[in-house]
Amino acid sequence: MNQSGKLYGVGVGPGDPELLTLKAVRIINEADVIFTAASAKRDYSLALEIVRPHLSSKAIIKSLSFTMTKDKEATEAAWDSNAEEIATVLRDGKNAAFLTLGDPMTYSTFGYILKSLKGVMPDAKVETIPGITSFHAAAARLNRTLVEAEESLLITSGAYGGDQLLRVGQSIENIVMLKAYKNIKQNNEALKKAGFFRNSVAISRCGREGEEIIENLDELEIRTPDYWTLVIAGK
């Protein structure tokens, strides 16, 4: 019986291929199979494009389709199906790398895959390779300190209109709002109510072609922000 392979969750960083870690590059080159995540409508993977300069000519690449739906059963079925495909590779004794933007443990598809894999293959060997997050890259690009001394930092999503910020805004000094392309008006209102708006900045496509820094967040309400937009704010 062949010994099972190992799955590596590889964080590929925010977009600049030079921000990949040395370990990520090594794992990508050594893996027998490289898995990428894509929507059901198209198989494009930004994570794959980021690592392409480092890919071995022998790399076997498999795209896993994830359904973008609010139907929980359909979503979980897709996770389980993709986890089973990964498990098949591991049972065959091959090592696999699952590419994920930023860091695998921060708002990542890999977290869901990991849960499903534990269900279909409880004894699966898994190693996570951390990656640079979009907000760390953005802070570096802006030369802006995220947090210091006794301050606290909230990392949240703008997908639901800043609700989390309004709940805890009075007890924190700094925030990062990811998915800031959605619910722009509600997010801006939350930033204003919590006292963060005047010291906030948005950045789109950080470190990639078309990068844009938006210092007046009101501008986001009169146009459609890029999908890769985040906000850094402080009091």
C-alpha positions in Angstrom: 0.0 0.0 0.0 1.4 3.4 -1.0 2.0 5.9 1.7 -0.4 8.8 1.3 0.9 12.2 0.1 0.8 15.5 1.8 -1.4 18.6 1.0 0.3 22.0 1.3 -1.9 25.1 1.6 0.3 27.7 0.0 -0.2 31.4 0.5 1.0 33.1 -2.7 0.8 36.7 -1.4 -1.2 39.7 -2.6 -0.2 39.8 -6.3 3.5 40.6 -6.8 5.3 37.4 -7.7 8.4 38.7 -5.8 6.4 38.6 -2.5 6.2 34.8 -2.5 8.2 33.2 0.3 11.2 31.0 -0.5 9.4 28.1 1.0 6.3 28.7 -1.1 8.4 28.7 -4.3 10.1 25.4 -3.2 6.9 23.7 -2.4 5.3 24.8 -5.7 8.2 23.4 -7.6 8.3 20.1 -5.7 4.5 19.3 -5.7 3.2 16.6 -7.9 -0.1 18.4 -8.4 -1.0 22.0 -8.1 -4.7 22.9 -7.3 -6.2 26.3 -8.0 -9.6 27.7 -7.1 -11.9 29.2 -9.7 -15.5 30.2 -10.0 -18.0 27.9 -11.7 -18.3 30.5 -14.5 -14.6 30.7 -15.5 -11.4 28.8 -14.7 -9.1 31.9 -14.3 -7.0 31.9 -11.2 -5.1 35.0 -10.1 -3.1 32.8 -7.6 -1.9 30.7 -10.5 -0.9 33.8 -12.5 1.1 35.0 -9.5 3.2 31.8 -9.3 3.5 31.2 -13.0 7.0 32.6 -13.2 8.0 29.9 -10.6 6.2 26.9 -12.1 8.1 23.8 -13.1 7.6 22.7 -16.7 6.4 19.3 -15.3 3.7 20.9 -13.1 0.3 19.2 -13.2 -2.3 21.9 -12.7 -5.9 21.1 -11.7 -8.6 23.8 -11.4 -11.2 23.3 -8.7 -14.6 24.9 -9.3 -16.4 26.7 -6.5 -20.0 27.7 -6.9 -20.7 31.3 -6.0 -24.1 30.9 -4.4 -25.9 31.7 -1.2 -27.3 28.1 -1.2 -25.4 26.6 1.7 -26.0 23.0 0.7 -24.7 23.6 -2.9 -21.7 25.4 -1.5 -20.9 22.6 1.0 -21.4 20.0 -1.7 -18.8 21.8 -3.9 -16.3 21.9 -1.0 -16.8 18.2 -0.3 -16.4 17.3 -4.0 -13.2 19.3 -4.3 -11.9 17.9 -1.1 -12.5 14.4 -2.4 -10.6 15.2 -5.6 -7.6 16.4 -3.5 -7.9 13.3 -1.3 -7.8 11.0 -4.4 -4.4 12.6 -5.3 -3.1 12.2 -1.7 -4.2 8.5 -1.5 -2.3 7.9 -4.7 0.9 8.9 -2.8 1.3 12.3 -4.5 2.0 15.6 -2.8 -0.3 18.5 -3.7 -0.2 22.3 -3.3 -3.4 24.3 -3.0 -2.7 27.9 -4.0 -4.5 30.6 -2.2 -4.2 34.4 -2.4 -2.6 36.2 0.6 -2.5 33.9 3.6 -4.2 30.5 3.7 -5.6 31.2 7.2 -7.0 34.6 6.5 -10.4 34.9 4.7 -9.3 32.0 2.5 -10.9 29.2 0.5 -8.3 26.9 1.9 -10.0 27.1 5.3 -13.1 25.5 3.9 -11.2 22.9 2.0 -9.3 22.0 5.1 -12.6 21.4 7.0 -14.0 19.3 4.2 -10.8 17.3 3.7 -10.9 16.3 7.4 -14.3 14.9 6.7 -13.4 12.8 3.6 -9.9 11.9 4.7 -9.4 12.3 8.4 -5.8 11.0 8.4 -4.7 13.5 5.6 -1.3 15.0 6.2 -1.5 18.8 5.8 1.1 21.6 6.1 0.2 25.3 5.7 2.7 27.7 4.2 1.8 31.3 5.3 1.7 34.1 2.9 1.8 37.9 2.9 -1.7 39.3 3.2 -3.2 42.1 1.1 -3.4 44.4 4.0 0.2 43.9 5.0 1.2 44.7 1.5 -1.1 47.7 1.4 0.3 49.1 4.7 3.8 48.7 3.4 2.9 50.4 0.1 1.5 53.3 2.1 4.3 53.4 4.6 1.5 53.3 7.2 1.9 51.5 10.6 -1.1 49.2 11.2 -0.8 49.0 15.0 1.7 50.0 17.7 2.2 50.2 21.5 -1.1 49.3 23.3 -3.3 49.8 20.3 -5.6 47.2 18.8 -6.4 46.3 15.2 -9.7 45.0 13.8 -9.6 43.0 10.6 -13.1 42.8 9.1 -15.1 42.5 5.9 -17.1 45.2 4.3 -19.3 42.6 2.7 -22.1 43.3 5.2 -22.0 47.1 5.4 -19.7 47.6 8.3 -21.9 46.0 11.0 -18.9 44.5 12.8 -17.2 47.9 12.9 -20.2 49.5 14.5 -20.3 46.8 17.2 -16.7 47.2 18.4 -15.6 50.5 16.9 -15.4 52.3 20.2 -12.9 49.9 21.7 -10.3 49.8 18.9 -7.9 52.3 17.3 -7.2 50.8 13.9 -9.1 48.8 11.3 -8.6 47.0 8.0 -11.7 46.5 6.0 -11.4 43.9 3.2 -14.0 43.4 0.4 -14.4 47.2 0.4 -15.9 47.1 -3.1 -19.3 46.2 -1.7 -21.8 48.3 0.3 -19.7 51.4 -0.2 -22.3 53.9 1.2 -23.0 51.8 4.3 -19.3 51.1 4.9 -18.6 54.8 4.7 -21.4 55.6 7.2 -20.0 53.0 9.6 -16.5 54.5 9.3 -18.0 58.0 10.1 -20.1 56.8 13.0 -17.2 55.0 14.6 -14.8 58.0 14.1 -12.5 56.4 11.5 -13.5 58.2 8.2 -11.2 61.2 8.4 -8.1 59.1 8.8 -8.9 56.4 6.2 -7.5 55.5 2.8 -8.5 52.9 0.2 -6.1 51.0 -2.1 -7.1 48.9 -5.1 -5.0 46.2 -6.8 -2.1 46.8 -4.5 1.3 45.9 -6.1 -0.3 45.0 -9.4 -1.0 46.7 -12.7 -3.7 49.3 -12.3 -2.9 50.0 -8.6 -4.8 53.0 -7.2 -4.7 54.8 -3.9 -8.0 56.6 -3.0 -7.6 59.1 -0.1 -11.1 60.4 -0.2 -13.5 57.5 0.3 -16.5 59.5 -0.8 -15.1 59.0 -4.3 -15.9 55.3 -4.0 -19.6 56.1 -3.9 -19.7 57.6 -7.3 -18.0 54.7 -9.2 -17.6 51.0 -9.1 -14.5 50.1 -7.1 -12.3 47.3 -8.2 -12.9 43.9 -6.6 -9.5 44.0 -5.0 -10.1 47.1 -2.8 -9.5 47.4 0.9 -9.5 50.3 3.4 -7.1 51.0 6.2 -8.3 53.5 8.8 -7.4 54.7 12.3 -8.5 57.2 14.9 
